[in-house]
Amino acid sequence: MRWDKAANAAAIELGESTGPRRGLPVEDDNGDVVAVLHFSPDGDLVEVQLLDAEVQMPKVFRD
């Protein structure tokens, strides 16, 4: 997992992609984008990006 504190975003790598990734935004009930799911050209989920990571990440990962 990578956490960019300045951008307040975290990325959880689940696999590798040999080509361009396709991102699928995930919105909360208010329509705000809270995460982006990144897929390989083959359709495999390869990364989860959390926006507003300070709020979304468990405390154990923020310390």
MOPAC internal coordinates of N, CA, C and O (Angstrom, degrees):
PM7 1SCF
backbone

  N    0.0000 0     0.00 0     0.00 0    0    0    0
  C    1.4331 1     0.00 0     0.00 0    1    0    0
  C    1.5269 1   108.75 1     0.00 0    2    1    0
  O    1.2310 1   121.01 1   -41.48 1    3    2    1
  N    1.2980 1   115.67 1   138.52 1    3    2    1
  C    1.4715 1   122.03 1   174.58 1    5    3    2
  C    1.5189 1   108.29 1  -116.19 1    6    5    3
  O    1.2310 1   121.00 1   -39.96 1    7    6    5
  N    1.3283 1   115.69 1   140.04 1    7    6    5
  C    1.4537 1   120.35 1   177.65 1    9    7    6
  C    1.5080 1   108.50 1  -130.65 1   10    9    7
  O    1.2310 1   121.02 1   -60.54 1   11   10    9
  N    1.3212 1   115.65 1   119.46 1   11   10    9
  C    1.4591 1   121.96 1   176.20 1   13   11   10
  C    1.5241 1   106.43 1   -98.65 1   14   13   11
  O    1.2310 1   121.12 1   -80.84 1   15   14   13
  N    1.3456 1   115.46 1    99.16 1   15   14   13
  C    1.4619 1   119.63 1  -175.96 1   17   15   14
  C    1.5227 1   111.93 1   -63.34 1   18   17   15
  O    1.2310 1   120.15 1   144.25 1   19   18   17
  N    1.3258 1   117.31 1   -35.75 1   19   18   17
  C    1.4699 1   120.53 1  -179.23 1   21   19   18
  C    1.5318 1   110.96 1   -64.54 1   22   21   19
  O    1.2310 1   120.37 1   141.57 1   23   22   21
  N    1.3141 1   116.90 1   -38.43 1   23   22   21
  C    1.4668 1   121.40 1   179.22 1   25   23   22
  C    1.5302 1   111.81 1   -88.89 1   26   25   23
  O    1.2310 1   120.71 1   169.67 1   27   26   25
  N    1.3552 1   116.24 1   -10.33 1   27   26   25
  C    1.4547 1   122.56 1  -176.98 1   29   27   26
  C    1.5267 1   111.01 1    54.90 1   30   29   27
  O    1.2310 1   121.27 1  -133.94 1   31   30   29
  N    1.3360 1   115.18 1    46.06 1   31   30   29
  C    1.4665 1   121.58 1   179.31 1   33   31   30
  C    1.5245 1   108.94 1  -135.61 1   34   33   31
  O    1.2310 1   120.99 1   -33.66 1   35   34   33
  N    1.3183 1   115.71 1   146.34 1   35   34   33
  C    1.4574 1   121.70 1   178.21 1   37   35   34
  C    1.5214 1   108.85 1  -127.58 1   38   37   35
  O    1.2310 1   121.03 1   -31.15 1   39   38   37
  N    1.3183 1   115.63 1   148.85 1   39   38   37
  C    1.4611 1   120.68 1   178.47 1   41   39   38
  C    1.5224 1   108.98 1  -127.97 1   42   41   39
  O    1.2310 1   121.09 1   -48.88 1   43   42   41
  N    1.3121 1   115.52 1   131.12 1   43   42   41
  C    1.4534 1   122.40 1   177.56 1   45   43   42
  C    1.5195 1   107.04 1  -112.32 1   46   45   43
  O    1.2310 1   120.82 1   -68.09 1   47   46   45
  N    1.3293 1   116.04 1   111.91 1   47   46   45
  C    1.4668 1   121.38 1  -179.28 1   49   47   46
  C    1.5267 1   109.46 1   -81.65 1   50   49   47
  O    1.2310 1   120.70 1   -49.61 1   51   50   49
  N    1.3166 1   116.26 1   130.39 1   51   50   49
  C    1.4558 1   121.89 1   179.45 1   53   51   50
  C    1.5238 1   112.52 1  -115.44 1   54   53   51
  O    1.2310 1   120.50 1   169.63 1   55   54   53
  N    1.3086 1   116.64 1   -10.37 1   55   54   53
  C    1.4534 1   120.96 1  -178.04 1   57   55   54
  C    1.5082 1   109.89 1  -177.90 1   58   57   55
  O    1.2310 1   120.91 1     6.77 1   59   58   57
  N    1.3274 1   115.86 1  -173.23 1   59   58   57
  C    1.4567 1   121.65 1  -179.28 1   61   59   58
  C    1.5173 1   109.75 1  -116.87 1   62   61   59
  O    1.2310 1   121.81 1   -25.54 1   63   62   61
  N    1.3198 1   114.13 1   154.46 1   63   62   61
  C    1.4598 1   120.32 1   178.11 1   65   63   62
  C    1.5196 1   108.71 1  -128.27 1   66   65   63
  O    1.2310 1   120.58 1   -48.73 1   67   66   65
  N    1.3114 1   116.49 1   131.27 1   67   66   65
  C    1.4611 1   120.62 1   179.64 1   69   67   66
  C    1.5179 1   112.06 1   -90.57 1   70   69   67
  O    1.2310 1   120.56 1   173.16 1   71   70   69
  N    1.3000 1   116.53 1    -6.84 1   71   70   69
  C    1.4574 1   120.33 1  -179.47 1   73   71   70
  C    1.5074 1   110.36 1  -134.50 1   74   73   71
  O    1.2310 1   120.86 1     9.48 1   75   74   73
  N    1.3178 1   115.96 1  -170.52 1   75   74   73
  C    1.4669 1   119.51 1  -179.67 1   77   75   74
  C    1.5314 1   111.29 1   -64.55 1   78   77   75
  O    1.2310 1   121.57 1   -39.65 1   79   78   77
  N    1.3180 1   114.60 1   140.35 1   79   78   77
  C    1.4640 1   120.34 1   179.38 1   81   79   78
  C    1.5269 1   110.06 1   -89.85 1   82   81   79
  O    1.2310 1   121.63 1   -29.64 1   83   82   81
  N    1.3050 1   114.49 1   150.36 1   83   82   81
  C    1.4625 1   121.45 1   175.08 1   85   83   82
  C    1.5150 1   107.24 1  -108.05 1   86   85   83
  O    1.2310 1   120.15 1   -50.92 1   87   86   85
  N    1.3355 1   117.32 1   129.08 1   87   86   85
  C    1.4595 1   121.64 1  -178.79 1   89   87   86
  C    1.5184 1   111.68 1  -102.18 1   90   89   87
  O    1.2310 1   121.16 1   -42.03 1   91   90   89
  N    1.3142 1   115.39 1   137.97 1   91   90   89
  C    1.4565 1   121.94 1   177.49 1   93   91   90
  C    1.5284 1   107.81 1  -120.90 1   94   93   91
  O    1.2310 1   119.58 1   -70.80 1   95   94   93
  N    1.3379 1   118.40 1   109.20 1   95   94   93
  C    1.4635 1   120.83 1   179.85 1   97   95   94
  C    1.5359 1   111.48 1   -67.42 1   98   97   95
  O    1.2310 1   121.01 1   -36.04 1   99   98   97
  N    1.3291 1   115.66 1   143.96 1   99   98   97
  C    1.4608 1   122.77 1   175.35 1  101   99   98
  C    1.5239 1   106.85 1  -114.80 1  102  101   99
  O    1.2310 1   120.34 1   -54.74 1  103  102  101
  N    1.3200 1   116.95 1   125.26 1  103  102  101
  C    1.4617 1   121.62 1  -177.12 1  105  103  102
  C    1.5268 1   111.21 1  -108.32 1  106  105  103
  O    1.2310 1   121.16 1   -29.45 1  107  106  105
  N    1.3368 1   115.39 1   150.55 1  107  106  105
  C    1.4567 1   120.10 1   173.60 1  109  107  106
  C    1.5290 1   108.93 1   -85.17 1  110  109  107
  O    1.2310 1   120.63 1     5.30 1  111  110  109
  N    1.3171 1   116.40 1  -174.70 1  111  110  109
  C    1.4680 1   120.81 1  -177.16 1  113  111  110
  C    1.5266 1   113.17 1   -63.98 1  114  113  111
  O    1.2310 1   120.44 1   159.39 1  115  114  113
  N    1.3438 1   116.77 1   -20.61 1  115  114  113
  C    1.4638 1   121.02 1   179.42 1  117  115  114
  C    1.5217 1   112.87 1   -90.21 1  118  117  115
  O    1.2310 1   120.32 1   178.19 1  119  118  117
  N    1.3239 1   116.98 1    -1.81 1  119  118  117
  C    1.4594 1   120.93 1  -179.30 1  121  119  118
  C    1.5172 1   113.72 1    87.41 1  122  121  119
  O    1.2310 1   120.09 1  -173.19 1  123  122  121
  N    1.3446 1   117.43 1     6.81 1  123  122  121
  C    1.4618 1   121.09 1   177.35 1  125  123  122
  C    1.5249 1   109.65 1   -83.19 1  126  125  123
  O    1.2310 1   120.44 1   -42.44 1  127  126  125
  N    1.3252 1   116.77 1   137.56 1  127  126  125
  C    1.4614 1   120.81 1   177.28 1  129  127  126
  C    1.5219 1   108.11 1   -74.21 1  130  129  127
  O    1.2310 1   120.47 1   -57.70 1  131  130  129
  N    1.3420 1   116.70 1   122.30 1  131  130  129
  C    1.4624 1   121.88 1  -178.00 1  133  131  130
  C    1.5245 1   112.42 1  -112.04 1  134  133  131
  O    1.2310 1   120.89 1   165.08 1  135  134  133
  N    1.3216 1   115.90 1   -14.92 1  135  134  133
  C    1.4676 1   120.57 1  -179.53 1  137  135  134
  C    1.5211 1   108.68 1  -159.53 1  138  137  135
  O    1.2310 1   121.87 1   -18.00 1  139  138  137
  N    1.3182 1   114.04 1   162.00 1  139  138  137
  C    1.4639 1   120.51 1   173.70 1  141  139  138
  C    1.5240 1   107.11 1  -133.63 1  142  141  139
  O    1.2310 1   120.87 1   -53.59 1  143  142  141
  N    1.3233 1   115.95 1   126.41 1  143  142  141
  C    1.4634 1   121.71 1   175.23 1  145  143  142
  C    1.5226 1   107.32 1   -94.39 1  146  145  143
  O    1.2310 1   120.42 1   -51.16 1  147  146  145
  N    1.3214 1   116.81 1   128.84 1  147  146  145
  C    1.4618 1   121.42 1  -178.90 1  149  147  146
  C    1.5284 1   109.32 1  -109.70 1  150  149  147
  O    1.2310 1   121.24 1   -50.02 1  151  150  149
  N    1.3228 1   115.24 1   129.98 1  151  150  149
  C    1.4557 1   122.33 1  -177.50 1  153  151  150
  C    1.5249 1   110.87 1  -117.11 1  154  153  151
  O    1.2310 1   120.81 1   -34.45 1  155  154  153
  N    1.3324 1   116.06 1   145.55 1  155  154  153
  C    1.4588 1   121.64 1   174.86 1  157  155  154
  C    1.5218 1   108.81 1   -72.94 1  158  157  155
  O    1.2310 1   120.16 1   -11.01 1  159  158  157
  N    1.3381 1   117.30 1   168.99 1  159  158  157
  C    1.4705 1   119.51 1   175.98 1  161  159  158
  C    1.5312 1   112.89 1   -58.72 1  162  161  159
  O    1.2310 1   120.56 1   155.97 1  163  162  161
  N    1.3513 1   116.54 1   -24.03 1  163  162  161
  C    1.4682 1   120.64 1   179.34 1  165  163  162
  C    1.5215 1   112.78 1   -84.61 1  166  165  163
  O    1.2310 1   120.14 1   175.87 1  167  166  165
  N    1.3398 1   117.33 1    -4.13 1  167  166  165
  C    1.4558 1   120.94 1   178.63 1  169  167  166
  C    1.5175 1   114.72 1    94.15 1  170  169  167
  O    1.2310 1   119.98 1  -174.10 1  171  170  169
  N    1.3444 1   117.65 1     5.90 1  171  170  169
  C    1.4626 1   120.85 1   178.33 1  173  171  170
  C    1.5268 1   110.05 1   -80.62 1  174  173  171
  O    1.2310 1   120.40 1   -41.51 1  175  174  173
  N    1.3316 1   116.84 1   138.49 1  175  174  173
  C    1.4600 1   121.66 1   174.92 1  177  175  174
  C    1.5223 1   107.79 1   -73.14 1  178  177  175
  O    1.2310 1   120.51 1   -61.37 1  179  178  177
  N    1.3443 1   116.62 1   118.63 1  179  178  177
  C    1.4686 1   120.09 1  -175.51 1  181  179  178
  C    1.5240 1   113.73 1  -115.79 1  182  181  179
  O    1.2310 1   120.00 1   165.67 1  183  182  181
  N    1.3443 1   117.61 1   -14.33 1  183  182  181
  C    1.4598 1   119.36 1   179.58 1  185  183  182
  C    1.5216 1   109.91 1  -159.87 1  186  185  183
  O    1.2310 1   121.62 1   -36.43 1  187  186  185
  N    1.3338 1   114.51 1   143.57 1  187  186  185
  C    1.4617 1   121.70 1   171.27 1  189  187  186
  C    1.5209 1   106.17 1  -117.90 1  190  189  187
  O    1.2310 1   120.97 1   -57.26 1  191  190  189
  N    1.3077 1   115.74 1   122.74 1  191  190  189
  C    1.4649 1   121.14 1   179.28 1  193  191  190
  C    1.5216 1   107.50 1  -108.11 1  194  193  191
  O    1.2310 1   120.80 1   -57.23 1  195  194  193
  N    1.3393 1   116.08 1   122.77 1  195  194  193
  C    1.4601 1   121.79 1   178.63 1  197  195  194
  C    1.5104 1   109.80 1  -100.01 1  198  197  195
  O    1.2310 1   120.48 1   -54.87 1  199  198  197
  N    1.3121 1   116.69 1   125.13 1  199  198  197
  C    1.4505 1   121.36 1   174.86 1  201  199  198
  C    1.5241 1   107.26 1   -95.82 1  202  201  199
  O    1.2310 1   119.93 1   -25.30 1  203  202  201
  N    1.3234 1   117.74 1   154.70 1  203  202  201
  C    1.4640 1   121.79 1  -172.79 1  205  203  202
  C    1.5274 1   108.84 1    53.50 1  206  205  203
  O    1.2310 1   121.70 1  -129.91 1  207  206  205
  N    1.3300 1   114.35 1    50.09 1  207  206  205
  C    1.4589 1   121.78 1  -173.36 1  209  207  206
  C    1.5238 1   113.36 1   -60.90 1  210  209  207
  O    1.2310 1   119.85 1   148.02 1  211  210  209
  N    1.3139 1   117.90 1   -31.98 1  211  210  209
  C    1.4665 1   119.65 1   179.29 1  213  211  210
  C    1.5207 1   111.72 1   -57.92 1  214  213  211
  O    1.2310 1   120.36 1   148.55 1  215  214  213
  N    1.3118 1   116.92 1   -31.45 1  215  214  213
  C    1.4534 1   121.59 1  -179.92 1  217  215  214
  C    1.5292 1   110.63 1   -87.36 1  218  217  215
  O    1.2310 1   120.02 1   140.88 1  219  218  217
  N    1.3275 1   117.57 1   -39.12 1  219  218  217
  C    1.4622 1   121.27 1  -171.63 1  221  219  218
  C    1.5196 1   114.90 1   -85.53 1  222  221  219
  O    1.2310 1   119.99 1   149.58 1  223  222  221
  N    1.3239 1   117.63 1   -30.42 1  223  222  221
  C    1.4645 1   119.79 1  -177.25 1  225  223  222
  C    1.5218 1   111.02 1   -77.42 1  226  225  223
  O    1.2310 1   120.12 1   -38.29 1  227  226  225
  N    1.3212 1   117.38 1   141.71 1  227  226  225
  C    1.4582 1   119.47 1   173.82 1  229  227  226
  C    1.5358 1   110.22 1   -60.31 1  230  229  227
  O    1.2310 1   120.57 1   -30.70 1  231  230  229
  N    1.3183 1   116.51 1   149.30 1  231  230  229
  C    1.4607 1   122.19 1  -176.45 1  233  231  230
  C    1.5249 1   112.13 1   -55.87 1  234  233  231
  O    1.2310 1   120.09 1   143.34 1  235  234  233
  N    1.3118 1   117.44 1   -36.66 1  235  234  233
  C    1.4608 1   121.11 1  -177.95 1  237  235  234
  C    1.5395 1   111.48 1   -58.51 1  238  237  235
  O    1.2310 1   119.72 1   150.36 1  239  238  237
  N    1.3213 1   118.14 1   -29.64 1  239  238  237
  C    1.4583 1   121.70 1   179.69 1  241  239  238
  C    1.5254 1   112.73 1   -85.68 1  242  241  239
  O    1.2310 1   120.29 1   162.83 1  243  242  241
  N    1.3238 1   117.05 1   -17.17 1  243  242  241
  C    1.4630 1   121.08 1  -178.21 1  245  243  242
  C    1.5115 1   112.77 1   -88.34 1  246  245  243
  O    1.2310 1   119.89 1   163.62 1  247  246  245
  N    1.3078 1   117.82 1   -16.38 1  247  246  245
  C    1.4735 1   120.53 1  -177.77 1  249  247  246
  C    1.5106 1   112.38 1   -85.22 1  250  249  247
  O    1.2310 1   120.10 1   180.00 1  251  250  249

